[in-house]
């Protein structure tokens, strides 16, 4: 499958930054040889956290390089990026940065590498998240969840002896992140149908194949399944690189996860990113199917009203200005919703109805996630499990990102009707 991604890149004429992907025994030695052949190894910088530093000894000793250790369970935010940026400022630019960890470590390194104009290498320690080779970084900056351009790794080296040793919860989280592609791909296709947004079929099929392989392999368990999940996560990142955005891998289910991570309607939770994405996918599938009839209706939305301070501030509070700017950065014409025509939905109703019908039911996804030990309910995420919170999450999570999704249209129509 990795070779297929490289083939898609070649056929599309799209260069992949991550042109070296090694996911096999001996990957650690390959990483060491790669660094020695391309960089001043002594000036390489290994970045890990207190949990993943146990995997750095061989790399550091073989390269005689420096290491920067983030606190355990660091978040991708302004606090931890500043820690790494300050270290680089004080010690000079490294020849290359090596991210040793899972999601947050990679987001922090990709963000800081982009800021410093330094190449980076990925060394994932768990099959937990799809951001290892992504070209964007999902950051929580001053409380608001934002997506920033970042540096994709020039190479990824995933050693099975390392990532297979991670707690099973991390792999289950990775499954949740992959499962989220069900709604992400739906949203991409939805936008393509009603607005003509570009959809590259080869990239779409690459992501769909990775999703299907993980779903089909869920019964296998053991190391073989962990390898399948890691492959799916890597392919997801490569698909994002090829698309030039997170569109193939992130839709309404991720906006739900990001909404919860901003803590505007809920207390903080220790749930992992993929765990939240998995539960978000279940809720979004139910939401989409329950509102299928909206795809037959003319659109009557006053964009200026649904993004007014009166609507946004009661939910987003101090983040209101940032949320409004995200959705209408240059006035209402810059809103993703402005791409819709009044009859965009009914003109495409038959194909949209079939697309919605083809989605798996929430129970099917719930069963699959439960099978791998992933959470399937809000209560398992330590989030409020009541109708009011579900409704708030469904209707206000689309505000997180100025990206067109079916959920965003449902929300806009629902809020518009409440205003009339």
C-alpha positions, 0 to 999 in steps of 0.5 A, a space after each residue: 500500500 505504501 508503494 501504491 501511494 508513491 505510485 499515485 504521487 508519480 501518476 499525479 505528478 505530485 512530489 511527496 516530501 516523505 519519499 522514504 517510508 520504512 515500516 519493517 524490522 531494522 527501521 531504527 538502524 535504517 534511520 541511523 544510516 539515513 541521518 549519517 548519509 544526509 546530515 551532520 549527525 552530531 548536530 541532529 536533534 532528537 525530540 521526544 517526551 518523558 514517555 517516549 525517551 526510552 526509545 531514543 538511546 540507540 539513536 542518540 548514542 549512534 549519532 552522538 547527537 542532542 535530545 530535547 525531552 518534552 514533558 510527558 503527555 505534552 499537548 500541541 499548543 503554544 506552551 510546548 512549541 515555545 519550549 522547543 523553539 526556545 531550545 533551538 534559539 539557544 542552541 542553534 539550528 539542528 541539521 535535522 529534527 527527529 520526532 520520536 513519539 506519537 501525535 503531539 510530539 509530531 505536531 510540535 516538531 512539524 510546527 517548529 521545523 516549519 518555523 525554523 526551516 529545518 527538515 525532520 524525520 518521523 519515528 512513530 512509537 505507537 500506531 495511534 494517530 495519522 499525523 506522522 507524515 502530514 503536511 499540516 499540524 493541528 494545534 491548540 493555540 490560546 485555546 482555539 483549535 487551528 490547523 497550521 502549515 507544517 513540515 512533512 518529514 523527509 522520511 519515516 522509519 517505523 520499527 515494529 518492535 517499538 510501535 507494537 510494544 505500545 499500550 493497546 489503548 494507543 492502537 485502538 485510538 489509531 483505529 478511531 482515527 482511521 474510522 473517522 475517514 468514513 465521514 471525512 471522505 463522505 464530506 469531501 464527496 458531498 462538497 465535490 458534488 454540490 460545489 465542484 470542489 476538486 476531488 482527486 479520485 486516486 487520492 480518494 481511492 488510496 484513503 478508501 483502500 486504507 480504511 477498508 483494510 483496517 475495517 476488514 482486518 479488525 478480526 485478526 488482532 495481534 501484531 498483524 492488525 497493529 501493522 495494518 493500523 500503522 500502515 493505514 495511518 501512514 497512508 492517511 498522512 501521505 494522502 494529505 500530502 498529496 491533496 495539499 490539505 487534510 481534506 482526505 482525512 478530516 471532516 465533521 468527525 474531526 471538527 467534533 473532536 476539536 470542539 471538545 478539545 477546546 473545552 468551550 462546552 465541556 470540562 477537559 478530558 484525558 481521552 486520546 484524539 483518535 478516541 474522540 474521533 471514533 465517538 465523533 464518527 458515531 454521532 455524526 453518522 447518526 446526525 447525517 442519516 437523521 437529517 438526510 431530508 435536508 438534501 432535498 431542500 433549497 438553501 436559505 442561509 443568512 451567513 452574516 447572522 449565523 456568524 454574528 457575535 450573538 450566535 457565536 459568543 454564548 458557546 465560544 466565549 473568549 474564542 469568539 473573535 477567532 471563530 468568526 475570523 476562521 469562518 468569514 476571514 474576508 467577509 461572508 463571501 469567504 465563508 465555505 457556505 458561500 459556495 452553495 447555490 440556493 438549489 445546490 442540494 435539491 439539484 443533486 438530491 438523488 445522488 446525495 440520498 444514495 451517498 448517505 444511504 451507503 454510509 454504514 450505520 452508527 451501530 456498525 461502527 460502534 461494534 467495530 470500535 468496541 471490538 478493538 477496545 475503543 470507546 463508543 460513548 461520550 461517557 467513556 470519554 468522560 464527557 457529558 452524555 446527555 441530549 443537550 451536550 450532544 445537540 450543542 456538539 453537533 450544531 456548534 462543532 462545524 464552527 471550528 473550521 471553515 470547511 464545507 461538510 454536510 454537518 455544516 450545512 445542517 447546522 447553518 440551516 437549523 440555526 437560520 430557522 431558529 433566527 426567523 
